[in-house]
Amino acid sequence: MFTSIALVIVSGVFAFAIALLVKSNAARLTLVQQANHRSSHVLPTPTGGGIGMAISVSCCGIALAIGQPHTGMAIAIALSVLIAIIGLLDDLWELPRRVRLLGHLVFSAILILTTGDLPVMEPVPSVSIAGPALVILLVFLGAWWINVFNFMDGIDGLAASQGVFMAVGACIIAALVRPEVVDSSLWVWLLCIGAAAAGFLLLNWPPAKIFMGDAGSTFLGYVVFAVAILSIKAGWMSYAAWAILAALFIVDTSTTLIRRMVRRERFLSAHRQHIYQRLSRHYGRHQPVTLLFWGANLVWVAPLAWLSMRYPAWQWGATLACYLPLIALALLLRRVGGDDR
């Protein structure tokens, strides 16, 4: 237990320290993000701070994976590092969108195919998704989630806060429902991910002193997805619980994308139409929006995620109960902050 606590603390401290080091050398590393008409910032700001999360989480994962050859952690660590490298290259040279997307699909596919047999997904009675259909679905969901996380990393503190919430929230819910899980190396690693995101958040809280960059957002999105898959395989989390924990990011991105498609806009091009971007323009600053997301996650999302785990027969009902009001709210807020394209 002492070793686990020490690793969690080290993960947070290292993420903070490395991000601070990147910030101090951002100009020399050409890791400075300039403001433009699509960004939610007005001043040049150091970026690439997510490198600290990638390094600290990977090192802690390696320490935990030693002697645990059957948990799937080693593969997840290697793939998440590769995702972070692609993100860093994109931060430095802006890779073509197709290259990034191909990498996300390939690494999601490798993760799912090497995990082995996963539990059947039963979103509605008498409907089961298993075998090749489940593999294909999860591969595309993995790639989609990486991009969702990247899309939502547009204002100070939001993506890092979501990383803290999802990682720590899943750990608490799992420990409440299955207390024995705290002895699992995978559970401790998830807590390390939350600690690393919290360490970075100290520098990213509004007004941000450094951004995580694609190296951080794609890494954090992927590593959370990887642990989600491994925890479902291990039996201490469910598809529904993870879907609920991710609800705010999924609803914002999905409703925005569908709206842009309906309006026949170039939906994959850069824009400022996300709900969180509209709210930040409405308030004139980022902190109220990040706090709103925290409040919604703690008051609405977390209890329903716990309910889905505590009463498995209600898990998809809890998922529906979580998503429907959020979708309705997103539609109501679609014109807040103006119609900036």
N, C-alpha and C positions, 0 to 999 in steps of 0.2 A: 504493500500500500504506500509506504514512504517513497519507493522508487517511482510509482505512478504519479504521486503528487509532485515530486521533483521534476518529472518530465513535463507535466502540464505547465508548471511555473517557467521552466526553461523555454518551452515553446513560445509563451507570451513575451518573455524578456528578449529572446533572440529576434523574434519578428519585429519588435519595436526597435531594437538596436540596429539591425541591418537596414530597416527602412530609414532610420535617422542617418545612417552612413550614406545611403543612396541619395538622400536629400542634400547632404553636404557636398556631394560630388556630382549632382545632377547635370550641371552645365558641362562639366568635363566629359561626362558619359553621354552627352546629347540626349538626356532624358528630361526634357522640359516641354510641357504641353502648352502650346500657344492658344490663346483664346480665338475663337472664330464665331461666325454668325449662327453656327449650329450648337455651340457649346453652352453650358449653363454657367460659365465662369467668364470673368472679364479681365483677369490678369494671368500672365504666364506662371505656371505652377510646376514644380518638380513632379515627375511621374515615375513609375517603375517601383514604387515602394512595396508592391506585392511580392517582389523577389524575396523579401524577408520572410513572408509567410511560407512561400514555397520551400525555402531552405530549412526553416525551423520545423515545419510539419514533416518534411521528408526525413530529416535526421531523427526526429522522435519516432517516426514510423519505422525506420530501420532498426532502431534500438528495441522497439516492441516486437518487431517481426522476427528477430533472431530466436531461433528455436521454435518458431510457430509456422512451419512450412505449409500447413494446410488451411490457413485462414484466408489466403488470397491477397493478403496485404502487400506482399512483395511485388506482385504484378501491378497492383493499384498504385503503389509508390512510383514505380518505374514509368508507368503511363502518365501519371499526373506531372512528373518532372518534364516529360517530353511535351506535354500540353503547355507547361509554363515556358519552355524554351521557344515554342512557336509563338506564344504571346509576346515574349520579349523581343523576338525578331520583328514582330508586327509593330511593337512600340518604337523600334529603331528605324525600320524601313518601310512600314506599311505594306504587308504582304497582300497579294490578290485575295479577294474574298473567297474564291473557289478553293484556293490552297488551304486556307484556314478551315473552311467547312469540310473539306475532304479529310483533313487531319482529325477533326472532331468526330466524324463518322467512323473512321478507321479505329481510333482509340476507344470509342464506345463499343464497337463491334468486338475488339479484342477482349475488352473487359467482360462483356456478357458471355462470349464463347468460352472463356477460360474459367468462368465462375462455376460452371456445371449446371446441373438441374436446379431450376428455381421454382418456387411455389407457383401453382396455377393462380392466375388472376381471375377473380370472379366479380366484376363490377356490378352486375345485376343478376338476380336469380335465374338459373338455368342457362346462363351464358358464361362459358369458361374460355379463357385465352391461355393456351399452353403450346409447347413445342416450338416449331419454326415461327409461328405467328407471334408468340410471346417474344422470341429473340428479336425479330424484326421491329416489333413495337418498341422494345426497350432500347434498341440501338438508336432509333430515331428520336426517342424521348431523351436519351443521353445527349445527343448532339444538340437537340433543341434547348435543353436546360442549360448547357454551356453558353449558348448564345443569349438565352434569356438573362442569365446572370451578367453577361457582358453588356447587354442593352441597358440593364437597370443600374449600371455603374456610371451614373451621369451627374449626380450631385453628391455633395460632401456627406460621408458617413453612411450612406444608404446601403451599399452592397456589403460593406464590412459588418454593419449592424445585422443584416440578414444572415451573414455567415455565423455570427455569434449566436443569434437566436436559433437557427436551425440546428447547429451542432450541440449547443448546451441544452436546448429544449428537448432534442431527441434523447440525449443522455439522461436527463431528469425523468422524462416520461418512461423510458425503458427501465430505469432503476426503480421507479414506483410500481410498475407492473411486474417486472421480473428482477427482483433484487439481486439475484445471483450474477447478473450480467456485469456488475462492477468488477468482477474478476477477469473479464474478457479483455485481451489486448486490443481488440478492435474498438471496444467501448472507450478505453483509455485514449486511444488514438483520436477518436472523434472529439473527446474533451480537449485534446491537444490542438485540434483544428480550431475549436472555439476560442481557446486561449490565444492562439496566434492571431486570429481575426481581431480579438479584443486588443492585443498589443499594438497591432497596426492602427486600430480605430483611434487610439490615443493621439495619433498624428493626423488622422483623417477626419476627425470630428469637426463640424463646421465652426469657423472657417478652416478648411483643410490646409495643412502645411505641405502635404504631398498626396498625390493620387496613387492608387494601386496599379493602374495601367492594365493592359491586356494580359501581361504576365501574371498579374494577381487575380484579375476577375475570372479569366478562363481556368486558371489553376484552382481557385476556390470553388467555382462551379463544378468542375470535374471531380475534385477530390470528395466533395459532399455527395455527388451522385455515386461515386465508387463505393463509399462507405455505406450509403443507402442500400445499394445492391447487395453488398456483403452482409449487412445486418439483416436484410430480408432472407437471404440464404441461411443465415445462422438462426433465424426464427425469433429474434427479439425486437424486430420492428416489422411493419407491414407496408404494402404499397399505399394503402389509404392514408396511413399516418404521415408518410413522407409527402404525399400529394397535398395533404392539408397544411403541413408546415411550409410548403413552398407556395401556398395559395396567392399571397399578395403579388409576388413577382410574376407568377403565371397569368393571373387575371389582368394585370396592367399590360404586360407585353402582348398577350393574345387579343384582348379587346382593341388595343391600338393597331395591331397588325391587320385584323379583320376590317376595321374601319378604313384603313388606308387602302386595302384591296378593293373594298366596295366603292371607294371614291376613285378607283383606277389610278392611284398614285404609285410611284416607284417605291413599293413598300419596304424594300431592303436597303434603300438609300438612307443617309443620315437625315435625322429630323428632330423636332422638339415637340412631339405630340403625345409622348407618354403622359399618363396621369400625374406622375411625380414631377415631371417637368412643368406641366401646367400649374400644379400647385405651387411650385417654387417661384414661378412668375407671379402668381396671385399674391403670395406672401412677401415677395421681394427678397427672400433669403431662403437658405436651405434647411436650417435647423428645425423650424416648425414641421417641415415635411418629414424629415427623418424621425422626429419625435412622434408624429402621427402614425407612421409605419410601426414604430415600437409599440405604441398603444394598441393598435389594431391586432398586432401579433400576440401581445400578452393577454388582452382582454377577450378576444374572439377566437383567434386561430389556435393558440396553445390548449385551451380547455377542450376544444373539439378534437384536437389530435390525441389528447389523453383519453377522451371518451371513446375514440375509435379503437384504441388499444385495450382499454379496460373492458369494453363490451364488443368483442369482435363481430357479433351478429349485426351490430349497428354501424359498422365501419364505413360502408359506402353511403349510408344515410347521413352520417356525420359529415362525410365529404361533400355531399350535395348541400347540406345545411350550411356548410362553410362557404361554398362557392357562389351560390345563388345570390345572397345579399351583396357580396363583393362585386359580382358582375353588374347588378342593378346600380350599385353606387358608382361604378366606373362609367356606366352609361349616363348617369346624372351629372357627372363631373366632366363630361367630354368637351364642354365649351369653356370651362374655367381657364383663366389665364390667356384667353384669346385663341384664335385659330392659326397659330404660328406654324408654318410648314418648313 
